Amino acid sequence: MNPKELQTQIALGEDSKRQFKADVRNAESLAAELAAFANSDGGRIFIGVADDGSTPGLSPKDVSRINQLISNAASQLVRSPLTVQTENVPLGKGRVVIVLTVPKGIDKPYFDKNGVIWLKTGSDKRRVNSKEELRRLFQFTDQFHADELPTKVGIDKLDKLRFRDFLRDVYKCDFPDSAEELLQLAQNMNLATDDGFLNLAGVLMFAERPEWIKPQFVVKAIRYPGNAIHVSDYLDTEDFEGPLKKVFDDTLGFIMRNLHKVQAGRGVNALGLPEIPENVFEELLVNALIHRDYLVNAPIRLFIFDNRIKIISPGHLPNNLTVEKIRTGNSNIRNPILISYVAKGLLPYHGLGSGIKRALEQWPQIEFADDHDGCLFTVTLTRKPVEELDLVDTGAPKTVNEPENEPGNGPKTVNEPENEPGNGPKTVNEPENEPGNGPKTVNEPENEPGNGPKTVNEPENEPGNGPKTVNEPENEPETVNEPENALQQRIIELIRSNPTMSYDELAQLTQKGRTSIMRHIAKLKTLGLLKRIGPKKGGYWKIIE
C-alpha cells in the first residue's frame, strides 16, 4: 500500500472493516480487537492514525515495539491463534503507519485471554452475551447446527402413527415394541440426544404437537386486499402448525386457493391452472422450511397481495452465500438433519441447491432480498395483472359425453342452458319418436315434446305430453351450480349441520386429508355454493342455496 492508497482508506473513515489507533500499548486490548475482526468478516487496523483521521505516525522505535506486541497478542492472547499480516507505509520525516490486516476466521469462535468472545458492531466491538449468538458462531463453522439442539421433551411426545408410517414406508421396518427400543432407534436416526430428549429436528418432523413445544416455528399467512398491509382488513388468514409435512401441505393449500385459475389453452370443461405453477411454491416452501434459521425465534410469514406474494424467512443467508450464488444453484447446509429426511421423501425434494433454479425456470419474476441487519430472507413473486390473465369462466362447468344431433345418440350431461327456452335437461324412460327403441336417458332437450313420462329440471314453453316435475320458474331458464362430486356434497351436508365446522373436523369426518378438504371448499366457493363469513377463529360457513 502506498501513501496515496493509505490516504484513500483513511478518508473512508472507521467502520466494521477499518479501525484507527494512534498508538497501541496494551496487548490484551489488542487481542480483543483481533478476535472481534476474526469472528466477523476480518478487517484492518491502521496504527499511527488518530480517530479524527490525522496521521501523527509512528517512530522507528514505536514500530519495533508494536510489531512485537502484535505478534504476542495474535499468537498467545487469542484462542485459536491468528495469522495476521503487517505492512509499514511511510509518511515522510521518518514516520510510518502500520497497516495490520486480520483475516476472517476459519476456526470461529475466537476468544480472548479471559474466554470472552467479541464481535464487530460498526466501528466498535461488543461481547457475545446470548446463547443464540454463540450458537450461530458455531453454526457458521459447521461445529453446531440448530436442528441438533436438544429440547425438553422425551420420545413419549412422538406422533406414533406418523413415525410408524415413516418407518414402514422408508425403512421397511416395524414400530418398536418397547420404549427402550424406540429411544435407541430415535438416537440412531439422529432424532434424540444421548440424554433421551428429542432434538429440534425430531420435534419438527415427528412430534404430535410441535407447536406446543416450539410455538414460534409456525407459518403465519394472510391474504390482503390490494397491495398494502392492513391492520385489520384481510380476505383470508390462517396460522399453520403441526409436523413439518402438515405445515407444508396446509401452507401450499392456502396459496393455491388464493391464486387465480387461468385457461392456459385448456378445454372449457377443465378446471384451469394456477396463475403461477404449483411447483414454484413447492420449491420455495421447502426452501423456507428446511433452510430457515431455527436459532431465530420467529415464524415464517406469508403475505399475498394483488400484485405480489412474499415469503419471509427468519435468518439471512449463511456464511459467504449471496443472492447471486443461490440463483446459480449454490447452497450451504444450515440444518443437515432436516435436509437428510427431506431427501428421504418427507417433503418434495429434487436435490440440494437446485430448488431456487427450478423455481426461476418456471417463474422468472422472483426477487430475493438478504437482510443481514434484520436477520431475514425474503422471496417476492410478482403476479401478472388480472386483466392480462385468461381467467377460467367461473360459471357452471359443462360436461358432454357424446354429441347429440338426433334423438337416441346416447346419454350426455349439459349443465349450461341451451339457446332456446324450454330445452332443459330431462329424463325419458320410454322410447322417443318410434316405439320399441328401449329406454334411454337424455339430459339435453329434444326438438319436440316427449311422448312418455319425463322429469324436467328447467322450464319448458310448452307442456309435455306426460307428467313432469318443474323445479324452476316457467319461461326463464337458469343454470344452477351443484357440487361436482360426492365429497363436495358431503362437505355441504356437514356444514349445513354445523356452520362453524373447521377444516380439521371436516377432514376427520370425511376421512380425507386437510389439504384435500381445503381444495374442495375452494372449489365450492368458486361455484358460488359456499361462503366464509368472518375470520378463521369466530367465523362460520354460509351455504348459498
N, C-alpha and C positions, 0 to 999 in steps of 0.2 A: 504494500500500500504506500503510495507516495503522498507528500504533504497536501496536494490538491484533493486527492481522494479522501484523505483524512478530514479536511475541512468540509467536504460534501456530507460525510457521515455525521459530523458534529452539528451541521446546520439542520439536520433532520430532527435533532433533539432526542431525549430519552424516551424509550418505550419498552415493550416486553422483549425486544431483541437487542437493545442498546442501553448501556448504563455508563454514567460518567463518575469518576472518582479522582479528586485532585491528588490524593496520596492513599496508601494502604499501609497500615501498621499492625493490624490485628488479624492473625492467621485464622482464628476461629470464625470471625465475622466474614472473612473472605470465603471460607469453606461453605458457609451457609448460602452465600451468593452463587457459588459454583453449583451446589446441589439444586438450587431453585432453577437455574438455567437448564441443567441436565434433566430435571423432572418435567420440564416444559418442552420447548422446541429448540433449545440451545440459544446462543447469542454471543455478544461481545461486550467486554468491559474495557473502557478506554481510561487507562490510568495515567494521570497527568492532565486531565481535562476537568475543569470545575463544573459545578451544577449549572451555572449560568452560560456554559459553552465557551468560556475563555480558556486559554491554553497556557497555564504557567509552566507546564512541562516538568521533567524530572532531570536531576543532575546525574552524571555517571555513577556516583556513589549510591544514589537512590535506586537506580536501575538494578545495580548488583544486589542490593538488599531486597528489593521487591521480587526479583526473579527467584531468589532463594525462598522467600515466603510463599510464593505461588506454588513452587514445587512441593513444599511441605504440606500446604493446605490440600492440594489435589491428590496427593498420594497417601497422606497419613490421617487427615481430618475429615475425609469424605468416604463413606462406605456405600457402594463399592468404589475403589479408587478410580479417578478420572484421568484420561489422557487429554491434556489441553495444549494449546499452541500459543506462543507469544511472538510478537513482531514489534521491533523498535522503529518508530517513524520519526525522523529528525525534524526539529523545528527551527534550527539555527541557533547560533550562540551557545552551542554545547548542550542544548536542552532537547529532550526526546519525549515522546508519548509511547507507552506500552499498550499495544492492542492485544488483549487477552481473549482468545476465541475458545468458547466452551461448546462442545458438540452436543446434539440431542442425545440423551442417554439411551443406551440399548439394554441396560440392566436395571430398569426402574423397579421400585422407587429408590432414590438415593437419600441417605441420612447424613446428618452432620455428626459431630463427635458425641453429642448428647442424645442421639437417637431421634432427633426431630426431622420430620420431612417438610421440605419447603417447596413452594410453588411460586412462579412469577405471576403477579397480578399487575398488569400495566408495567410501569417502570419500577414498581416496588415488589416485595416478596411477602408471603404470608405462610403461616403454619397450616398443615393439613390437620384439621381437628375432627372431621366427621368420618365415620366408618365408610360412608358411601364414597367419599373422595379417595380414601385409602384403597378400597376395593377396586375402584376404577383404575388406579395406577397399576395395580397388579393385573387387572384385566388387559390393559394395553400391552403387556409383555407376555401374554398367554400363560401367566403363572396362576391365574384365577379367572373363573367365569361365573357370571351371575346365576346361570341355571343350575350350578352346583351348590348354591347356598342351602344350608340346612334350614328347614322350617321347624315349627314346634309341634308338629302332628305326626303320629305314627301311621303304620300301614293300615290301621283299622279305618282310616278315612278314605281308603281307596274305593272307587266305584267298582265293586266286584264283577258286575255284569260286563261293564265296559272293558275292564282289564282281562276278564276271561275271554271275551270275543277277540281281543287283540292277540292274546297268546295262541288261541286256536287258529286264527287266520294267518298270522305272520310266522309264528314259531312252530305251529302244528303240535302244540303240547297242551296238556290239561291244566286247569287251575289247581294250585297246590292244596293238599288236604288239610295241612296244619298251618298255624300262624308262624311257626318257626321256619317251615319250608317257604312260606310266602315271603317272609323277611329276607331270607337268604337269596331267593330269586330276585327280589327287588334290588338288593345290593349288587348282585351280579349284573343286573341290567342297568346299573348306574342310576337308579331312581331313588335310592335310600342311602343314608350315611352309615358309617360303621357303628354309630350310636343308636341306630334303629329308627331314625326320623326320616320322613320323606324329604328329599331335596326339592328345590323350586320346580325343576322340570317334572318330577313325579307328580307334584300337586297340580301343575298347569294342565298336564295331559290326562291324568287318570284319577284325580280326586273326585269324590262325588259332588262336592260343593266347593270348588276352588275360591269362589268369591267370598266365602265365609272365612277363609284362611288368609287370602291376599285380595281384599276388596278393591284395591286400586288397579288391578290388572284386568280391566274390562274394556269394552268398546262402547263409546257413547256416540250415538248417531242422531242427526237432526236434518230434516228437510225443511229449508226456509223458503218462504215465498220471495220472489225477486232475487236480487244479487247481493244482499247485505244481511249481516247478522242482526236479528231482532231479539229484544229482551224477552218478550213473551209470545210473539206471533210466530207460529210454525205450522207446517202442513202435516208433518209426521215426525215422530221421535220415539226412540227406544234405546234402552241400555242392554247390551248383550253380555251375558255372563255364563259361567259353566266351564266344562272342559274345553280345551283348545279347539277341538273339532267342531263342537257345538257353536262356539263363538264364531268360527269361520263360516259355517253354514248359515247361521242366522244373520250375520252381517251381510253376506253376499245376497241373501234373500231380500234384505232391506233395500240394498242398492238396486236390485233388479226390479222391484216393484215401484221404484221411484224414477225409472227411466222411461222414455218414450219408446214405443214399438214402431218400427218402420217396415214398409212393404218389402223393400230390398229386392224387387223383381219377382217376388213370390206370388202364387196364385191368390185369388180373392178369399179362398177358404182358409189360408194359412193364418196362424196367429201373429205372424210378424216376428222380426228380430229386434233385439235391443239396439238402441241408437249407438251404443258403444259395446263392442263384443264382450261377452261374459268372461272370456278367458283373460282379458286385460285385468279385470278386477280380481280374478283368482290369483294371478301372479302378484299383484300389488298387495293384496291382503295377506298372502303367505309371507311376503317380504316384511310387512309391518309386524306380523305376529311373532316371527322367529328371529328377526334381526333387531327388534327394538331393544332399548337399554332397560333391562329389568332392575337396574340399580336406581332408576328414577321412579319414584312412587307416584305415577300418574297414569291415567288411562290413555288409550288411543282414541283420537277424536275423528269423527267422520262428518263433514258438512256437505250437504247437497244444495246447490243454488241453481237458478235457471241457466246460468252461463258456464258453470264450472262445478267440479267435485273435488274436495280436498280431503286427503288422508294425512293426519298429523300424528307422528310417532314420537314418543319420548326418546331423547338421546340423539346426538349428532353422529355423523359418520365416524367410525373408529379409526384410530391410528392415522396413516397417511392417505386414507381413502378420500377421494374427491368425487364431486358430481360427474366430472368428465370421465373419471375412471369407471364408475359404475355404469355409465352409458355404453362403455365398450365391453362390459362383462366382467370387470374386476370385482372382487369382493374380499371381505375379511370375516372370519367366523367369530361372532361375538357370543353365541350360545350353542356350543358344539353338541350338547346332548339333545336339545330340541331339533337341531338340523338332522342328527342321525336318525331320529324317529320319524321325522317328516319324510326322509328318504325311504323309509320302510313303508310308506303309503298312508301315514296318518293324515296328511293333507296333500292336495295336488302339488307335485314336485317334479321338475324336469332337469335338475342339475344345478349345482352351486354356481351362482353368478350369472346365470342365463335368464333369470326371470325378468329383469328390467329390460334386457334387449328384446325379449319376445313381446313384452307389453308395448314397447315403442314400435316394433314392426307392425303390430296390429292397430295401434292408435298413436301416431307420431305427435299428437298435440298434448304432450305431457311435459310438465316442467318440474324440476326438483330444486328445493331450497335447503341448504345445510346451515343451520343456525347454531354456531358454537356458543354464542353468548346465552341464548335462550335454551340451549340443550334440546333442540327439536330438529326433526327431519320432516319436511313437508312435500307431499306429492300433489300436484294440481293438474287435473284433467280438464281441458277446455271442451265444452259441449257446443255443438252446432246450434245456431239459432233455429227455433222451432219452425219458422217459415221456410227454412231450407230443407226440412226433413219430409220425406214421402211417408207420412204417417199412415198407419193401418186404420181403415174405417172402423170406428168403434160401434157401428150399428150391429144388428144381429147377423151372425155368420150364416152362410148358406152352404148346404151340402147337397150335391146332386150325384146320385149313384149311377143313373143311366139317363140318356136323353129321352125325351118323350114327345114325339111329333104326332103320334096317333095313340088312341086308347089301347091299353094292353101291352105296352112295351116293357113292363117291369116296374118294380117299385122305385120311387125316388122321394127324397125329402127336400123341400124347399122352405126355408124359413123367412124368405123375403117376399113381399107382396108382388102379385102379378100386375100386368098393365091394365087389366080390366077388372072392374069391381065384380065381386061375387065369385071369383075364381080361387077362393081359399082352399086349403088342403081338406080332403075328405077321405073317408074310408068307405069303400064299396065292397060289400061282401057277396054280391051277386053279379053275374056277368053283365057287361055293358054291351049295348048295340045288338049283339046276337046271342041268343040263348046257347047254353052248352059250353061256354068257354071256360068254366070253372071260376072259382073265387079269385079275386086279385085285390091288391092294395094299391091305391093311387093316392099320393099325397099332394099332387098338383091337380088343379081343376080340369074337368072335361069341357069340351066345347058345348055340350048340351046337358041339360039337367039329367041326373042319374035316374035309371029306371028301377032301382032297387033301394032298399034301406041304406042310409048313409049317415055319417056324422060330419057335420060341418063346423069347423072351429072359427071360420071367418064368415062375414055376411055374404049373402048372395042377393042379386037383384030380383031373381025370380024364385019363387018357392019350388023346392024339389018335389018329385012325384012320390017320395016316400017320407017316412018320419025322419026328422032331423033335430039335432040339438044345436042351438046357436048361442055361443058364449060371448059374442061381441055385438055391439050395436049394428043394426042393419045399415047398408049403404056406405059405411066408412071403413074400408079395410085398414087394418093396423098390424104392425109387426110387434110381437111381444117376445122379449128375450126370456130364455129359460136356462136353467143350469145345464151345462153341457154333458155332465156325466153323473153317475150315482154318488160319487164322493161330494161333489158340489151340492147335490140335493140333500145329502146327509148333513152337510155343514149348515145349510139353511134351516133344516129341521131342528138341529141342536141349538142354533142361535135363537130360533123362534121360542124355544122352551126356556132359554136363559140368555138374554141380550148382553149380559156382562161377561160372557164366557171368554177366557183367554186363549191364546194360541196353544199353550201347553195343554190346557184342558181339552181343547178340540183334538189335538194330536193323540192324547191318551184315549179319548172316547172312540176315535175312528181307527186307532192303531196304525196311524201314519206318522211320518216324520214331521217335525215342526216346520221345516223349510217347505215341504210339500203343501202343508196346510196354508202357509203364508202365500204361496204362489196361486193356489186355487182361490183364496179370498181376494187376492189382487185381480184375478180374472172376473170374479163375481162383481167387484167394484166396476171394472171396465164394462161389463154387460149392463150396468145400471141396476143390479139387483140388491146391492148391499152398500151401506154407507157407514162410516165410523163417525160417531158423534162424541166430541170431547177428546181429551188426551188419553194416552195409553193407560194411565192409572186414574180411575174415576170415570172414564168414559163408557160408552156402550155401543153395540151394533144396532143399526136400524135396517130392517128388511123393507125394501121398496116393492110394494105389491103392484 
